[in-house]
Amino acid sequence: MRFPEDVPVLTDGVVTLRAHTPADVEPAYEMCQDADMQHWTTIPVPYEREHAVAFVTEFVAAGWRDGGSWTWAIDYDGRFAGSIDLRGGDGNGGEIGFGLAPWARGNRVMTRAIQLTLTYAFNTLGWDRVGWRAFGGNWASRKAVWNCGFRRFQIVTGGVVVRGVRRDEWLASITRDEDREPQGNWWTIPVIEGDGFRLRPLEDRDIERTTEACADERTQHWLSAMPSPYTAEHAKGFIETRREFAATGSGVSWAIADAGDDRLLGNVSVFDMTHRVDHTLGEIGYWAHPDARGRGVMTAAVALVIRQAFTPIDKGGLGRRRLVLLANEPNSASRHIAEANGFTQVGVQRATAPLRDGSYDNLVMYDLLATEVAL
Ligand SMILES: CC(C)(COP(=O)(O)OP(=O)(O)OC[C@H]1O[C@@H](n2cnc3c(N)ncnc32)[C@H](O)[C@@H]1OP(=O)(O)O)[C@@H](O)C(=O)NCCC(=O)NCCS
């Protein structure tokens, strides 16, 4: 193909993909100074002006002329906002890559650009498959491709080396015949105000208090699957896997934070929401920081979570029909929370909850139906 004459202009009326021009050098250079751009992509660091010149005038043009990569400039709001590319082509498939200037982010610009690019890949290049790869933790990139129907998200631990540092790699793909709609639920975690506390997403700033809470003797006793000794690395991993649960629709986990100073008082979750046969089920689980126990915070937090869980999805809730809660039989504090919130004891599983000394507790099972709770 000739560059730029043969580069197709693709637009949905809001976002336009077009051939790069020398006028894009300056905004591309500026975009690549952004810390997220440097952290989440393989661009050279430090990123110099000549890198932008070579990208816009040599690399992009060569890709169109020789085949093997198809790169567009993204226009949004009347100006250059970033780049998106397809690369590969062997075996009727390839990969998508993209970057957006910070000022344009958060407006679904990349979601739109990906949709346009996928149409080109499947309809014009005749590809059967488009793959996506990102460094582990790039949630904005993952959400943008998820919005467009990418699926089969996987993690390859330590799967890639960038600038001498080994990092996790995320993979996903979409094929020609798959619909370009989001697959499953990606739960957003609303802030919910309580009396003296608020429920909010867990953040990395909660690592220290999470470590204290989970290393605590009582937590370690009743939640015997917790790593022991429990370290800040475990807390970091715990918080990151809660993000994974939300993204895959399987769970929503809140920090219970003090309304005054925002310190973590505990954690409450609804999980098992992608249960094998019942997608209207949820299980409630929780732990409290030792200095937040004994004053009814968890009972009140669970009450708020129950409301959220039973609220229909189209009204911003989790659309659950039935909640279950399991507590070791001798764990009276936990059982109190279930009973104070209207759960019904429906059974006892005998000698099923392992303790660290090799013995087993009975596990009391409670449930609560949406029809039993006035919203
Ligand atoms: C990734 C990137 C292109 C996304 O561009 P964008 O136009 O903001 O993307 P979109 O608005 O279409 O979609 C992003 C979604 O991720 C969400 N998101 C952003 N940060 C998030 C986070 N930390 N956790 C969860 N979701 C997040 C946004 O809210 C948005 O959600 P929505 O679709 O529900 O509105 C942009 O952030 C970027 O250029 N980052 C640096 C370069 C990069 O990472 N490139 C990709 C390499 S694989």
The ligand as an SDF file (V2000), in Angstrom:
LIG
                    3D

 48 50  0  0  0  0  0  0  0  0999 V2000
   -5.2630    2.0470   28.1220 C   0  0  0  0  0  0  0  0  0  0  0  0
   -5.7670    3.3620   27.5270 C   0  0  0  0  0  0  0  0  0  0  0  0
   -5.4760    3.3670   26.0520 C   0  0  0  0  0  0  0  0  0  0  0  0
   -7.2940    3.4480   27.7500 C   0  0  0  0  0  0  0  0  0  0  0  0
   -7.8200    4.5540   27.0240 O   0  0  0  0  0  0  0  0  0  0  0  0
   -9.2890    5.1380   27.3640 P   0  0  0  0  0  0  0  0  0  0  0  0
   -9.8220    5.8930   26.1940 O   0  0  0  0  0  0  0  0  0  0  0  0
   -9.2550    5.8300   28.6810 O   0  0  0  0  0  0  0  0  0  0  0  0
  -10.1020    3.7880   27.4590 O   0  0  0  0  0  0  0  0  0  0  0  0
  -11.6810    3.6320   27.5970 P   0  0  0  0  0  0  0  0  0  0  0  0
  -12.2520    4.8600   28.2400 O   0  0  0  0  0  0  0  0  0  0  0  0
  -12.2230    3.2230   26.2700 O   0  0  0  0  0  0  0  0  0  0  0  0
  -11.7800    2.3710   28.5680 O   0  0  0  0  0  0  0  0  0  0  0  0
  -11.0620    2.3500   29.7580 C   0  0  0  0  0  0  0  0  0  0  0  0
  -11.9380    1.8170   30.8800 C   0  0  0  0  0  0  0  0  0  0  0  0
  -11.0530    1.4160   31.9370 O   0  0  0  0  0  0  0  0  0  0  0  0
  -11.4980    1.9660   33.1570 C   0  0  0  0  0  0  0  0  0  0  0  0
  -10.3500    2.0760   34.0560 N   0  0  0  0  0  0  0  0  0  0  0  0
   -9.3570    2.9840   34.0230 C   0  0  0  0  0  0  0  0  0  0  0  0
   -8.4880    2.7310   35.0240 N   0  0  0  0  0  0  0  0  0  0  0  0
   -8.9610    1.6410   35.6780 C   0  0  0  0  0  0  0  0  0  0  0  0
   -8.5230    0.8950   36.8110 C   0  0  0  0  0  0  0  0  0  0  0  0
   -7.4120    1.2080   37.4750 N   0  0  0  0  0  0  0  0  0  0  0  0
   -9.2650   -0.1670   37.2250 N   0  0  0  0  0  0  0  0  0  0  0  0
  -10.4040   -0.5180   36.5670 C   0  0  0  0  0  0  0  0  0  0  0  0
  -10.8570    0.1520   35.4840 N   0  0  0  0  0  0  0  0  0  0  0  0
  -10.1430    1.2150   35.0530 C   0  0  0  0  0  0  0  0  0  0  0  0
  -12.1210    3.2750   32.7510 C   0  0  0  0  0  0  0  0  0  0  0  0
  -12.9820    3.7500   33.7480 O   0  0  0  0  0  0  0  0  0  0  0  0
  -12.8770    2.8320   31.5000 C   0  0  0  0  0  0  0  0  0  0  0  0
  -14.0270    2.1160   31.9370 O   0  0  0  0  0  0  0  0  0  0  0  0
  -15.4600    2.2440   31.2250 P   0  0  0  0  0  0  0  0  0  0  0  0
  -15.3070    1.5750   29.9170 O   0  0  0  0  0  0  0  0  0  0  0  0
  -16.3880    1.5040   32.1350 O   0  0  0  0  0  0  0  0  0  0  0  0
  -15.7720    3.6890   31.0700 O   0  0  0  0  0  0  0  0  0  0  0  0
   -5.1020    4.5850   28.1980 C   0  0  0  0  0  0  0  0  0  0  0  0
   -5.3110    4.5240   29.6030 O   0  0  0  0  0  0  0  0  0  0  0  0
   -3.5850    4.6660   27.9470 C   0  0  0  0  0  0  0  0  0  0  0  0
   -3.1520    5.1840   26.9400 O   0  0  0  0  0  0  0  0  0  0  0  0
   -2.7690    4.1340   28.8970 N   0  0  0  0  0  0  0  0  0  0  0  0
   -1.3110    4.1530   28.7410 C   0  0  0  0  0  0  0  0  0  0  0  0
   -0.8380    3.2970   27.5610 C   0  0  0  0  0  0  0  0  0  0  0  0
   -1.3530    1.8830   27.6180 C   0  0  0  0  0  0  0  0  0  0  0  0
   -1.5750    1.3320   28.6810 O   0  0  0  0  0  0  0  0  0  0  0  0
   -1.5580    1.2670   26.4410 N   0  0  0  0  0  0  0  0  0  0  0  0
   -2.0400   -0.0890   26.3480 C   0  0  0  0  0  0  0  0  0  0  0  0
   -0.9330   -1.0400   26.4880 C   0  0  0  0  0  0  0  0  0  0  0  0
   -1.5150   -2.7130   26.4670 S   0  0  0  0  0  0  0  0  0  0  0  0
  1  2  1  0
  2  3  1  0
  2  4  1  0
  2 36  1  0
  4  5  1  0
  5  6  1  0
  6  7  2  0
  6  8  1  0
  6  9  1  0
  9 10  1  0
 10 11  2  0
 10 12  1  0
 10 13  1  0
 13 14  1  0
 14 15  1  0
 15 16  1  0
 15 30  1  0
 16 17  1  0
 17 18  1  0
 17 28  1  0
 18 19  1  0
 18 27  1  0
 19 20  2  0
 20 21  1  0
 21 22  1  0
 21 27  2  0
 22 23  1  0
 22 24  2  0
 24 25  1  0
 25 26  2  0
 26 27  1  0
 28 29  1  0
 28 30  1  0
 30 31  1  0
 31 32  1  0
 32 33  2  0
 32 34  1  0
 32 35  1  0
 36 37  1  0
 36 38  1  0
 38 39  2  0
 38 40  1  0
 40 41  1  0
 41 42  1  0
 42 43  1  0
 43 44  2  0
 43 45  1  0
 45 46  1  0
 46 47  1  0
 47 48  1  0
M  END
$$$$
